[in-house]
């Protein structure tokens, strides 16, 4: 069990490293897939996980999915703002409250010290 956990950690670490070195949609999706079922917390401290099926991201706290196009729009907005996104609403897309902490975990967004994001 420990060896499996270490492999998963290394795979996730590598995916984030690749994304940070080259901010492409392909690297974003590789990171998203690698982090499926990883516990993340919204800015308000609500725990969630997600999984990807086809071109959609399904969040454990929502019935509706976030489409690949929406994820990519949020990603482009975060890059446009050079990672200085003051809150989920600044991403301007459906599901931003879930994408924001995921992007913060990946290093796409730099969060303020007073914001609650579990890494």
N, C-alpha and C positions, 0 to 999 in steps of 0.2 A: 504493500500500500504506500509506503514512504517513497519508494523508487518511482512509482506512478505519479505521485504528487510532485516530486522533484522534476520529472520530465515535463509535466504540465506547466510548472512554474517557468522552466527554461524556455518552453515553446512560447508562452505568453510574453516573457521578457524579450525574446527575439522579435516577436511580432511588433511590439511597441517600439523597439529600437529601429526596426526597418521603417516603420511609419514616421518616426521622428526624423530620420535621415532623409526620407523621400516622401513627402506628403502627397500621396496619390490616392485616388479612389480605390484602386486595387489593393494597396497596402492597408487602407482603412478597413475594407471588407475582410481581409485576412485577419486583422486584429479583432474585428467584431466576432468572427467565427471562432477564433481562438479563445475568446473570453465568454463564450456562451455558458450560462449557468453560474457565472461568477457573481457573487453578491455585490451590489452597488447601492449607494444611498443617494436619494434626491437631495437637493439643497435644503429641504425641510426635514431631512433625516429619515425618510421612509425607505425601507429596504425593498429592493426588487432584483429580479434576475431577468434575463431575456434569452430567447432562442431565435434562430433564423431558419425560415422555411421558404425556399424559393427566393424571391426578391423582397421579402418582408421580414421585419423585425417584430417579434411578438414579446410584449412586456408582461411579466407576471401580474402586475397590478391593473392591467387594462384589458378590455375585451377586443378593442380595435388594434390593428397592427399599424406599424410605421413603415411606409413603403421605402424601397431602395432610393427612389427619386427624392423623397423627403429627407432621408438621411444625407444624401449627397448635397442637397441644397443647404442643409445646416452645416455640413462640413465646409462647403465653399464660403459660407458666411463667416465661419470661425477663422478661416484662413484670410479672408478679406479684412477682418478686424485684427489680424496678426495675433490671434490668441487672447486678445484683451476683450473678453466678453464678460460684462458685469453681472449677467444673470441669464437664466434660460430664455426669458422673453426676447432677449437681444438676438437670438437665433432666428426668431420669427417663423417657426414651423410647428406643425402639429407634432406633439410628442417631445417638444424641446426640453421639458422638465426631466425626461429620461435620457435624452441624448447628451445634455449638458454635463452630467456627472460622468458619463462614459467617456466623453471627449476629454474631460479633465483628467480622468484616470490614464488616458492614453498620452497626455501631455500636449494635446491640441489646444487646449484652453488653459490659461493660467488663472487660478482662482485666488481670491483674496484670502488672507489668513483667517478672517473671522467666519468664513463659510465652512459648512460642515460637509465634507466629502470623505468617505471612508476609502482608504487605499489599501 
